[in-house]
Amino acid sequence: MEVKGYKAFNNDKTNRYGIPFEEGRTYHVDGPISFGNSGHGFHMCANLSDVFRYFHYDEGDVCVAEVTGEGTIVRYDDEYYGYYDMYSVSDITIDKFLTRKEIITHMLKDHEFNNQKFLMTFPLTETEKAHYLKKYRHNEIMLKWLLFYQYGCKDLYSCSLEEGKEQIRMVLNNGQDNNKRSS
């Protein structure tokens, strides 16, 4: 059996213990496999958005790889702030390190629930925010997630529906103005 997923590393492609990883290589660990801070094995997430719960993405601080887990596989379902489908495996192959652009492209194709988790933990650039605004311009729920987590509108959920809609209109109009200027 194998599982496909994602794993975050330090920007120098080492894990939290300083062990370097290379694209295209498979790594193995002996012993009983378990999950958690004192667990044993290679930890990975089924969804790209979930790795950022454990590694906060700041430009240059973290890199992410598509990985394949095999051998002994322990699944862990965590429902803290939503559902996180994670694994600890005895064997892991680093299939491909992802660029920031590839991360954003992947997430823009993913479903809303994963994007909500992503928006909570991944700081977008202004250009990336514009892509999200374009995709979700007619989705009031996703616009609120963008405003709250990416634009810092922390009073969004305490304001009236009309005030919230006005904040959304202002951000959308500003995004359209910025897009016109950059054309």
TORDREN-465746 format. One line per field, with one value per atom (N, C-alpha, C): residue number from 1; x, y, z; atom name; residue in one letter. Coordinates in steps of 0.1 Angstrom, whole numbers. Example, Ala and Ser with C-alpha at 12.3 -4.5 7.8 and 13.67 -1.06 7.14 Angstrom:
2
i <- [1  1  1  2  2  2]
x <- [132  123  132  128  137  129]
y <- [-57  -45  -33  -22  -11  0]
z <- [78  78  78  71  71  79]
at <- [N  CA  C  N  CA  C]
aa <- [A  A  A  S  S  S]
% end
This chain:
183
i <- [1  1  1  2  2  2  3  3  3  4  4  4  5  5  5  6  6  6  7  7  7  8  8  8  9  9  9  10  10  10  11  11  11  12  12  12  13  13  13  14  14  14  15  15  15  16  16  16  17  17  17  18  18  18  19  19  19  20  20  20  21  21  21  22  22  22  23  23  23  24  24  24  25  25  25  26  26  26  27  27  27  28  28  28  29  29  29  30  30  30  31  31  31  32  32  32  33  33  33  34  34  34  35  35  35  36  36  36  37  37  37  38  38  38  39  39  39  40  40  40  41  41  41  42  42  42  43  43  43  44  44  44  45  45  45  46  46  46  47  47  47  48  48  48  49  49  49  50  50  50  51  51  51  52  52  52  53  53  53  54  54  54  55  55  55  56  56  56  57  57  57  58  58  58  59  59  59  60  60  60  61  61  61  62  62  62  63  63  63  64  64  64  65  65  65  66  66  66  67  67  67  68  68  68  69  69  69  70  70  70  71  71  71  72  72  72  73  73  73  74  74  74  75  75  75  76  76  76  77  77  77  78  78  78  79  79  79  80  80  80  81  81  81  82  82  82  83  83  83  84  84  84  85  85  85  86  86  86  87  87  87  88  88  88  89  89  89  90  90  90  91  91  91  92  92  92  93  93  93  94  94  94  95  95  95  96  96  96  97  97  97  98  98  98  99  99  99  100  100  100  101  101  101  102  102  102  103  103  103  104  104  104  105  105  105  106  106  106  107  107  107  108  108  108  109  109  109  110  110  110  111  111  111  112  112  112  113  113  113  114  114  114  115  115  115  116  116  116  117  117  117  118  118  118  119  119  119  120  120  120  121  121  121  122  122  122  123  123  123  124  124  124  125  125  125  126  126  126  127  127  127  128  128  128  129  129  129  130  130  130  131  131  131  132  132  132  133  133  133  134  134  134  135  135  135  136  136  136  137  137  137  138  138  138  139  139  139  140  140  140  141  141  141  142  142  142  143  143  143  144  144  144  145  145  145  146  146  146  147  147  147  148  148  148  149  149  149  150  150  150  151  151  151  152  152  152  153  153  153  154  154  154  155  155  155  156  156  156  157  157  157  158  158  158  159  159  159  160  160  160  161  161  161  162  162  162  163  163  163  164  164  164  165  165  165  166  166  166  167  167  167  168  168  168  169  169  169  170  170  170  171  171  171  172  172  172  173  173  173  174  174  174  175  175  175  176  176  176  177  177  177  178  178  178  179  179  179  180  180  180  181  181  181  182  182  182  183  183  183]
x <- [8  0  9  4  11  1  6  -2  6  -2  4  0  9  7  18  19  28  36  48  56  63  64  71  85  94  108  113  124  131  135  138  141  153  162  174  171  159  154  158  159  162  149  148  137  140  131  134  146  151  163  176  175  186  191  183  186  182  191  188  180  171  163  165  165  167  156  152  142  146  136  138  144  147  152  142  144  135  143  136  142  134  142  136  140  130  133  129  137  134  126  119  113  98  91  76  73  63  59  47  48  37  37  26  24  25  29  29  43  43  56  67  62  72  71  64  62  75  74  85  81  88  85  85  82  82  67  65  51  48  36  31  16  11  -3  -9  -21  -28  -31  -34  -38  -27  -24  -14  -17  -29  -33  -29  -29  -27  -12  -3  11  14  7  9  4  -3  -7  5  15  26  39  39  50  44  46  41  49  43  50  53  66  71  80  81  89  103  107  121  123  113  115  111  102  97  97  100  97  88  81  71  74  72  74  62  59  50  57  51  58  49  55  48  53  43  46  43  52  50  55  55  59  49  53  44  37  24  17  7  9  0  -8  -21  -30  -35  -35  -40  -50  -62  -72  -74  -71  -72  -83  -92  -103  -102  -89  -87  -88  -97  -99  -102  -109  -113  -106  -108  -103  -89  -80  -66  -63  -60  -57  -42  -36  -21  -16  -4  2  16  21  35  38  49  53  67  70  84  93  86  94  87  96  90  99  93  100  96  107  105  103  90  87  91  88  90  89  99  98  90  80  71  76  74  76  64  66  54  43  47  37  29  36  29  20  24  15  2  4  -8  -17  -11  -19  -26  -20  -26  -38  -36  -46  -58  -56  -67  -76  -71  -79  -85  -81  -86  -100  -107  -120  -120  -131  -132  -127  -131  -127  -112  -105  -90  -85  -91  -87  -90  -100  -102  -91  -87  -75  -62  -61  -49  -48  -59  -60  -57  -59  -57  -42  -34  -20  -9  -13  -4  -5  5  4  5  -5  -5  1  8  12  0  2  -9  -14  -4  -8  -16  -12  -19  -33  -34  -47  -56  -51  -59  -64  -56  -61  -72  -71  -81  -94  -92  -104  -111  -104  -110  -118  -112  -118  -131  -130  -141  -149  -149  -156  -171  -177  -191  -194  -185  -186  -184  -195  -194  -187  -189  -182  -167  -162  -148  -142  -150  -145  -143  -152  -150  -137  -135  -122  -110  -110  -99  -98  -109  -108  -103  -108  -104  -89  -85  -72  -61  -64  -54  -54  -65  -65  -66  -67  -67  -80  -91  -104  -109  -104  -107  -121  -127  -140  -151  -147  -157  -168  -166  -177  -185  -181  -189  -197  -194  -202  -215  -223  -236  -233  -243  -241  -238  -245  -243  -229  -224  -211  -200  -203  -194  -194  -206  -207  -199  -200  -193  -178  -173  -159  -154  -163  -160  -159  -169  -170  -157  -153  -141  -129  -127  -115  -116  -128  -129  -126  -131  -129  -114  -108  -94  -86  -89  -83  -84  -96  -98  -90  -89  -81  -67  -62  -48  -45  -55  -53  -52  -61  -60  -47  -41  -29  -17  -18  -7  -8  -19  -20  -12]
y <- [-12  0  12  23  36  47  58  70  82  90  102  114  123  135  145  153  164  165  170  171  184  191  204  202  210  209  223  225  238  242  255  260  254  248  241  226  223  209  199  204  195  194  183  182  189  188  196  191  179  174  177  184  188  178  167  157  162  162  167  156  161  153  158  148  151  146  154  150  137  128  115  104  107  97  91  79  72  71  73  72  62  56  45  47  44  44  31  25  12  15  5  6  8  8  10  24  25  38  43  56  62  77  83  97  106  119  129  134  144  151  141  131  120  108  109  98  94  83  78  75  80  78  91  91  103  108  120  125  132  131  137  139  148  151  148  143  139  152  163  175  186  193  203  214  218  228  225  212  208  209  209  210  223  233  247  248  238  239  236  229  225  233  238  247  259  270  283  288  291  295  310  313  326  325  335  334  330  318  313  305  304  296  281  278  264  261  248  243  230  227  217  207  194  184  175  171  160  148  139  127  115  103  90  83  78  71  56  47  33  26  12  4  4  6  7  21  21  34  35  46  48  61  60  71  78  91  99  109  109  118  128  141  151  161  164  172  186  190  203  213  223  233  227  217  210  197  190  177  177  171  169  155  150  136  134  128  128  114  112  98  99  88  86  73  73  62  58  45  40  43  45  48  60  69  81  84  87  91  106  114  128  129  130  130  143  154  167  178  187  199  209  216  225  240  247  262  268  280  288  289  291  292  279  268  255  253  257  256  264  276  285  279  275  269  257  248  236  240  250  253  260  268  274  264  252  241  232  234  226  231  223  226  237  243  254  251  239  236  236  230  230  245  253  266  275  272  279  276  264  260  267  267  273  288  295  309  313  304  307  306  299  297  301  305  308  322  331  345  347  352  354  368  368  381  389  401  409  403  398  392  379  371  359  362  372  376  380  387  391  378  368  355  349  349  344  352  366  374  372  370  367  354  343  330  331  337  337  349  358  371  369  358  356  347  344  334  342  346  355  348  335  329  329  325  325  340  349  363  367  363  366  360  347  341  349  353  361  374  381  394  392  382  380  376  366  360  366  372  377  392  399  413  420  411  416  423  420  426  418  420  412  414  426  429  424  417  413  405  396  387  394  406  413  424  427  437  432  441  436  430  423  418  428  440  450  456  458  463  453  440  430  430  432  433  445  456  468  466  459  456  448  438  429  437  446  455  463  469  478  470  458  450  446  442  438  449  461  473  477  476  479  469  456  446  449  453  456  468  479  490  486  478  473  466  457  449  458  469  478  486  489  496  488  475  466  461  464  458  466]
z <- [0  0  0  -6  -6  -5  1  2  -5  -12  -18  -9  -8  0  -1  10  10  23  23  35  34  45  46  52  47  52  55  62  63  49  47  34  28  36  31  28  28  25  35  48  59  67  75  84  97  107  119  127  123  130  122  111  103  93  91  81  67  57  44  36  27  18  4  -5  -20  -28  -38  -47  -54  -56  -63  -54  -42  -33  -23  -19  -9  4  15  28  36  45  54  68  77  92  97  106  113  126  131  144  142  154  153  149  140  134  142  146  154  149  153  149  161  159  170  172  181  185  190  197  201  193  181  172  165  157  150  136  126  112  105  92  84  84  88  89  75  71  59  60  51  51  37  37  25  16  23  16  18  7  7  17  19  28  43  46  60  64  55  60  66  63  68  82  87  102  110  105  112  109  97  93  87  94  90  78  67  55  55  56  54  42  34  22  25  20  22  34  43  55  54  44  43  28  26  12  14  4  4  -7  -4  -15  -16  -28  -31  -27  -19  -15  -16  -16  -16  -3  5  17  14  19  18  30  29  41  51  64  75  75  75  74  86  93  104  101  101  97  110  110  121  116  122  118  129  126  136  132  141  138  144  148  154  143  144  134  120  120  107  106  96  94  88  94  89  88  76  73  71  82  82  84  81  82  87  93  96  89  82  73  76  73  74  62  51  38  31  27  20  8  -3  -15  -17  -19  -22  -38  -42  -56  -63  -56  -63  -52  -52  -44  -52  -45  -52  -51  -61  -61  -54  -50  -44  -55  -67  -78  -79  -78  -79  -67  -56  -44  -46  -51  -53  -64  -75  -86  -81  -73  -68  -59  -50  -41  -48  -58  -65  -72  -74  -80  -70  -57  -46  -42  -33  -29  -18  -15  -6  8  13  27  29  19  20  18  10  8  20  28  40  50  51  60  55  42  36  38  37  39  54  63  77  80  72  76  66  54  43  39  42  38  23  17  2  -1  -13  -18  -24  -27  -33  -46  -54  -67  -65  -55  -51  -46  -38  -33  -44  -54  -66  -73  -74  -80  -72  -59  -50  -51  -52  -53  -66  -77  -90  -89  -83  -83  -74  -63  -53  -52  -63  -62  -60  -64  -62  -50  -42  -31  -18  -12  0  12  14  25  22  10  8  8  3  4  19  28  42  47  43  47  43  30  25  33  35  42  56  63  77  78  71  73  64  53  44  44  46  46  60  70  84  89  82  86  98  109  121  127  123  128  118  108  98  103  112  117  128  133  143  137  124  117  111  107  101  87  82  69  58  59  49  51  63  65  59  61  56  41  35  20  15  22  18  19  29  30  18  14  3  -10  -12  -24  -25  -13  -13  -17  -12  -15  -30  -35  -49  -58  -55  -63  -63  -51  -51  -59  -58  -67  -81  -85  -99  -104  -95  -97  -99  -90  -90  -103  -107  -120  -132  -132  -143  -144  -132  -132  -137  -133  -137  -151  -158  -172  -182]
at <- [N  CA  C  N  CA  C  N  CA  C  N  CA  C  N  CA  C  N  CA  C  N  CA  C  N  CA  C  N  CA  C  N  CA  C  N  CA  C  N  CA  C  N  CA  C  N  CA  C  N  CA  C  N  CA  C  N  CA  C  N  CA  C  N  CA  C  N  CA  C  N  CA  C  N  CA  C  N  CA  C  N  CA  C  N  CA  C  N  CA  C  N  CA  C  N  CA  C  N  CA  C  N  CA  C  N  CA  C  N  CA  C  N  CA  C  N  CA  C  N  CA  C  N  CA  C  N  CA  C  N  CA  C  N  CA  C  N  CA  C  N  CA  C  N  CA  C  N  CA  C  N  CA  C  N  CA  C  N  CA  C  N  CA  C  N  CA  C  N  CA  C  N  CA  C  N  CA  C  N  CA  C  N  CA  C  N  CA  C  N  CA  C  N  CA  C  N  CA  C  N  CA  C  N  CA  C  N  CA  C  N  CA  C  N  CA  C  N  CA  C  N  CA  C  N  CA  C  N  CA  C  N  CA  C  N  CA  C  N  CA  C  N  CA  C  N  CA  C  N  CA  C  N  CA  C  N  CA  C  N  CA  C  N  CA  C  N  CA  C  N  CA  C  N  CA  C  N  CA  C  N  CA  C  N  CA  C  N  CA  C  N  CA  C  N  CA  C  N  CA  C  N  CA  C  N  CA  C  N  CA  C  N  CA  C  N  CA  C  N  CA  C  N  CA  C  N  CA  C  N  CA  C  N  CA  C  N  CA  C  N  CA  C  N  CA  C  N  CA  C  N  CA  C  N  CA  C  N  CA  C  N  CA  C  N  CA  C  N  CA  C  N  CA  C  N  CA  C  N  CA  C  N  CA  C  N  CA  C  N  CA  C  N  CA  C  N  CA  C  N  CA  C  N  CA  C  N  CA  C  N  CA  C  N  CA  C  N  CA  C  N  CA  C  N  CA  C  N  CA  C  N  CA  C  N  CA  C  N  CA  C  N  CA  C  N  CA  C  N  CA  C  N  CA  C  N  CA  C  N  CA  C  N  CA  C  N  CA  C  N  CA  C  N  CA  C  N  CA  C  N  CA  C  N  CA  C  N  CA  C  N  CA  C  N  CA  C  N  CA  C  N  CA  C  N  CA  C  N  CA  C  N  CA  C  N  CA  C  N  CA  C  N  CA  C  N  CA  C  N  CA  C  N  CA  C  N  CA  C  N  CA  C  N  CA  C  N  CA  C  N  CA  C  N  CA  C  N  CA  C  N  CA  C  N  CA  C  N  CA  C  N  CA  C  N  CA  C  N  CA  C  N  CA  C  N  CA  C  N  CA  C  N  CA  C  N  CA  C  N  CA  C  N  CA  C  N  CA  C  N  CA  C  N  CA  C  N  CA  C  N  CA  C  N  CA  C  N  CA  C  N  CA  C  N  CA  C  N  CA  C]
aa <- [M  M  M  E  E  E  V  V  V  K  K  K  G  G  G  Y  Y  Y  K  K  K  A  A  A  F  F  F  N  N  N  N  N  N  D  D  D  K  K  K  T  T  T  N  N  N  R  R  R  Y  Y  Y  G  G  G  I  I  I  P  P  P  F  F  F  E  E  E  E  E  E  G  G  G  R  R  R  T  T  T  Y  Y  Y  H  H  H  V  V  V  D  D  D  G  G  G  P  P  P  I  I  I  S  S  S  F  F  F  G  G  G  N  N  N  S  S  S  G  G  G  H  H  H  G  G  G  F  F  F  H  H  H  M  M  M  C  C  C  A  A  A  N  N  N  L  L  L  S  S  S  D  D  D  V  V  V  F  F  F  R  R  R  Y  Y  Y  F  F  F  H  H  H  Y  Y  Y  D  D  D  E  E  E  G  G  G  D  D  D  V  V  V  C  C  C  V  V  V  A  A  A  E  E  E  V  V  V  T  T  T  G  G  G  E  E  E  G  G  G  T  T  T  I  I  I  V  V  V  R  R  R  Y  Y  Y  D  D  D  D  D  D  E  E  E  Y  Y  Y  Y  Y  Y  G  G  G  Y  Y  Y  Y  Y  Y  D  D  D  M  M  M  Y  Y  Y  S  S  S  V  V  V  S  S  S  D  D  D  I  I  I  T  T  T  I  I  I  D  D  D  K  K  K  F  F  F  L  L  L  T  T  T  R  R  R  K  K  K  E  E  E  I  I  I  I  I  I  T  T  T  H  H  H  M  M  M  L  L  L  K  K  K  D  D  D  H  H  H  E  E  E  F  F  F  N  N  N  N  N  N  Q  Q  Q  K  K  K  F  F  F  L  L  L  M  M  M  T  T  T  F  F  F  P  P  P  L  L  L  T  T  T  E  E  E  T  T  T  E  E  E  K  K  K  A  A  A  H  H  H  Y  Y  Y  L  L  L  K  K  K  K  K  K  Y  Y  Y  R  R  R  H  H  H  N  N  N  E  E  E  I  I  I  M  M  M  L  L  L  K  K  K  W  W  W  L  L  L  L  L  L  F  F  F  Y  Y  Y  Q  Q  Q  Y  Y  Y  G  G  G  C  C  C  K  K  K  D  D  D  L  L  L  Y  Y  Y  S  S  S  C  C  C  S  S  S  L  L  L  E  E  E  E  E  E  G  G  G  K  K  K  E  E  E  Q  Q  Q  I  I  I  R  R  R  M  M  M  V  V  V  L  L  L  N  N  N  N  N  N  G  G  G  Q  Q  Q  D  D  D  N  N  N  N  N  N  K  K  K  R  R  R  S  S  S  S  S  S]
% end
